[in-house]
Amino acid sequence: MLDKSTQDALTRSTEQAAPRHVAVIMDGNNRWAKKRLLGGIAGHKAGARAVRTVVETCARAGVEVLTLYAFSSENWRRPKDEVSALMDLFLMALNREVKKLANNNVRLRVIGDVTGFSASIQRAIVKAEQQTAHNSGMTLAIAANYGGHWDITQAVITLARRVKMGELEPEAITEALLGEHVMLGDLPPPDLCIRTAGEQRISNFLLWQMAYTEFYFTDEYWPDFNSASLLKAFSSFSGRTRRYGRTDEQLEQEK
């Protein structure tokens, strides 16, 4: 539940248009825990609490899509005990949080190569997506076992199969068509990408989708990122001019 000061700030912020699609690279769980002399899993648990806060704040602000980078295809390289703990947290979140999402009209989608997960996690993903499929509010996309290179590759493979079957001419493949086959191709691309913990790189996240995304970097570790932090990012975004290759004069003429 948001405190009164945050609710007031959220009310003021909605006077300006919120980003339609917000993407977040949630970084710093381990460093947050290490700073407090805690085990890494404590950082991930604290990070899960930050997720709840950000989901609620985005939904109230009128964000249409929130995409969270939960587990990259490269994260399998982490220590086995940490990966195992992350899988347990993921399964627990799928089972516990889906009812809250359903009750708050939030639609859940999991993007990534889900075949890499255990059968129990795959079943939980299907169940959670089905339970929220008809919700008409914000879409919460969880990128799990996801990589931007994999995403583009799977889109190319899909189109290549159509060419092989004679359903599609190679010359008919356009940027727009390829864009329809990457993850979240049916939704607006990210307007704003937030990365925490002081890192300033994309880390193989939504490479195709973020061609014109605005970026916001903060030194805060993810477990410390709260509603006020999010609204600060929104404020920074609202002050930017998005030209998409055009000049300021052209933008003025279009107003």
C-alpha positions in Angstrom: 0.0 0.0 0.0 1.4 3.4 -1.0 1.8 6.0 1.8 -0.1 9.3 1.6 2.9 11.4 0.4 3.5 9.0 -2.4 -0.2 8.9 -3.4 -0.2 12.7 -3.5 3.0 12.7 -5.7 1.4 10.1 -7.9 -1.7 12.2 -8.3 0.4 15.2 -9.4 2.4 13.1 -11.7 -0.6 11.8 -13.6 -1.3 15.3 -14.7 1.6 14.6 -17.2 1.3 11.6 -19.5 3.0 8.6 -18.1 5.1 6.5 -20.4 2.9 3.9 -22.2 5.5 1.2 -21.8 8.2 1.1 -19.1 11.0 -1.5 -19.2 13.2 -2.1 -16.1 16.5 -3.8 -15.7 16.4 -4.7 -12.0 20.0 -4.6 -10.9 21.8 -4.6 -7.6 20.1 -7.2 -5.4 23.4 -9.0 -4.6 25.3 -5.8 -3.9 22.4 -4.6 -1.7 22.7 -7.8 0.4 26.5 -7.7 0.5 26.4 -4.1 1.8 24.2 -5.4 4.7 26.3 -8.5 5.3 23.5 -10.7 4.1 23.3 -13.6 1.8 22.5 -13.1 -1.9 19.0 -14.6 -1.6 18.1 -11.9 1.0 18.7 -9.4 -1.7 16.5 -11.2 -4.2 13.7 -11.4 -1.6 14.0 -7.7 -1.0 14.0 -7.1 -4.7 10.7 -9.0 -5.0 9.2 -6.5 -2.6 10.4 -3.7 -4.8 8.6 -5.4 -7.7 5.3 -5.2 -5.9 5.7 -1.5 -5.3 6.7 -0.7 -8.8 3.9 -2.8 -10.3 1.3 -1.0 -8.1 2.7 2.5 -8.8 2.9 1.9 -12.6 -0.7 0.6 -12.7 -2.0 3.6 -10.7 0.0 6.0 -13.0 -1.7 4.7 -16.1 1.2 2.8 -17.6 -0.1 0.4 -20.2 2.9 -2.1 -20.2 5.6 -2.8 -17.6 8.3 -5.2 -18.6 10.7 -6.4 -16.0 14.0 -8.1 -16.8 13.9 -10.9 -14.1 16.3 -13.5 -15.4 18.5 -13.3 -18.5 19.6 -16.2 -20.6 23.1 -15.4 -19.3 22.1 -15.6 -15.7 22.4 -19.4 -15.8 26.1 -18.8 -15.4 25.6 -17.7 -11.8 26.4 -20.0 -8.9 24.1 -23.1 -8.9 22.8 -22.4 -5.4 21.8 -18.8 -6.4 20.1 -20.0 -9.6 18.2 -22.7 -7.6 17.0 -20.1 -5.1 15.9 -17.8 -7.9 13.9 -20.5 -9.5 12.2 -21.2 -6.1 11.4 -17.5 -5.8 10.0 -17.4 -9.3 7.8 -20.4 -8.7 6.6 -18.9 -5.4 5.8 -15.6 -7.0 3.9 -17.2 -9.9 1.7 -19.1 -7.4 1.3 -16.3 -4.8 1.0 -13.1 -6.8 -1.2 -14.2 -9.7 -4.4 -13.8 -7.6 -3.4 -10.2 -6.7 -2.7 -9.5 -10.4 -6.1 -10.9 -11.4 -7.9 -8.9 -8.7 -6.3 -5.7 -9.9 -7.0 -6.3 -13.6 -3.3 -6.8 -14.5 -2.5 -9.2 -17.3 0.6 -11.3 -16.9 2.8 -12.4 -19.8 6.2 -14.2 -19.5 8.6 -13.7 -22.4 11.7 -15.7 -23.0 12.6 -19.3 -23.7 10.4 -20.9 -21.1 11.4 -24.4 -22.2 14.6 -23.9 -20.2 12.6 -24.0 -16.9 11.4 -27.0 -14.9 8.1 -28.6 -15.7 6.6 -27.1 -12.5 7.6 -23.6 -13.4 6.3 -24.0 -17.0 2.9 -25.2 -15.6 2.8 -22.3 -13.2 3.5 -19.9 -16.1 0.7 -21.3 -18.2 -1.7 -21.2 -15.3 -0.8 -17.6 -14.4 -1.1 -16.4 -17.9 -4.5 -18.1 -18.4 -5.8 -16.7 -15.1 -5.1 -13.1 -16.1 -5.5 -13.4 -19.9 -8.8 -11.5 -20.0 -7.7 -8.7 -17.8 -7.9 -5.3 -19.5 -5.7 -3.2 -17.3 -1.9 -2.9 -17.4 0.2 -5.7 -19.0 3.0 -7.0 -16.8 5.6 -8.8 -18.9 8.3 -10.8 -17.1 11.4 -11.4 -19.1 12.7 -14.8 -17.9 15.4 -16.8 -19.6 15.3 -14.0 -22.1 17.9 -12.5 -24.3 17.6 -10.0 -27.1 19.7 -12.0 -29.5 17.5 -15.1 -28.8 14.4 -12.9 -29.4 15.5 -11.7 -32.8 16.7 -15.1 -33.8 13.4 -16.8 -32.9 11.6 -14.2 -35.0 13.8 -14.9 -38.0 13.4 -18.6 -37.6 9.6 -18.2 -37.6 9.7 -16.2 -40.8 12.2 -18.5 -42.4 9.9 -21.4 -41.8 7.1 -19.5 -43.6 9.4 -18.9 -46.6 10.4 -22.6 -46.7 6.7 -23.6 -46.7 6.1 -21.2 -49.6 3.8 -19.0 -47.5 6.1 -16.0 -47.8 8.5 -14.5 -50.3 11.8 -13.4 -48.9 11.3 -9.9 -50.4 8.1 -9.6 -48.4 10.0 -9.6 -45.1 10.0 -6.0 -43.8 11.1 -4.4 -40.6 7.4 -4.1 -39.6 6.8 -7.8 -40.3 9.9 -8.9 -38.3 8.8 -6.5 -35.5 5.5 -8.4 -35.3 7.3 -11.6 -34.5 9.6 -10.5 -31.7 8.4 -10.7 -28.1 5.7 -8.1 -27.3 5.4 -7.3 -31.0 1.7 -6.7 -30.5 2.3 -4.0 -27.9 3.8 -0.5 -28.0 7.6 -0.5 -27.8 9.2 0.7 -24.6 9.1 4.5 -24.1 11.4 4.4 -21.0 14.0 1.9 -19.8 15.1 2.2 -16.2 18.3 0.5 -14.9 19.3 0.5 -11.3 22.6 0.1 -9.4 24.7 2.5 -11.5 25.2 0.3 -14.5 24.7 1.9 -17.9 24.3 -0.9 -20.5 21.4 -2.8 -22.1 22.7 -6.3 -21.2 20.9 -8.0 -24.2 17.5 -6.7 -23.2 14.8 -6.0 -25.8 17.4 -5.1 -28.4 14.9 -4.8 -31.3 12.2 -3.1 -29.3 14.3 -0.4 -27.7 15.5 1.3 -30.9 14.0 4.7 -29.8 13.6 4.1 -26.1 14.7 6.8 -23.6 17.0 5.6 -20.8 17.2 6.5 -17.1 20.0 5.3 -14.9 20.1 5.5 -11.2 22.7 4.5 -8.6 20.0 3.0 -6.3 20.1 -0.7 -5.8 16.9 -2.4 -7.0 15.7 -3.3 -3.4 15.9 0.5 -2.6 14.0 1.5 -5.7 10.5 2.7 -4.6 7.5 4.7 -5.8 9.4 8.0 -5.3 12.3 6.7 -7.3 9.9 5.7 -10.1 8.1 9.0 -10.2 11.5 10.7 -10.4 12.3 8.7 -13.5 8.9 9.6 -15.0 9.6 13.2 -14.3 12.9 13.0 -16.1 11.2 11.3 -19.1 8.5 13.9 -19.3 11.1 16.6 -19.8 12.7 15.0 -22.8 12.0 15.7 -26.5 11.5 12.6 -28.6 12.4 13.6 -32.2 12.5 10.2 -34.0 15.0 11.6 -36.5 13.1 14.9 -37.0 14.1 18.5 -36.1 12.7 20.7 -33.4 11.1 22.9 -36.1 9.3 19.9 -37.6 8.0 18.9 -34.2 6.7 22.5 -33.7 4.9 22.4 -37.0 3.2 19.2 -36.1 1.7 20.6 -32.9 
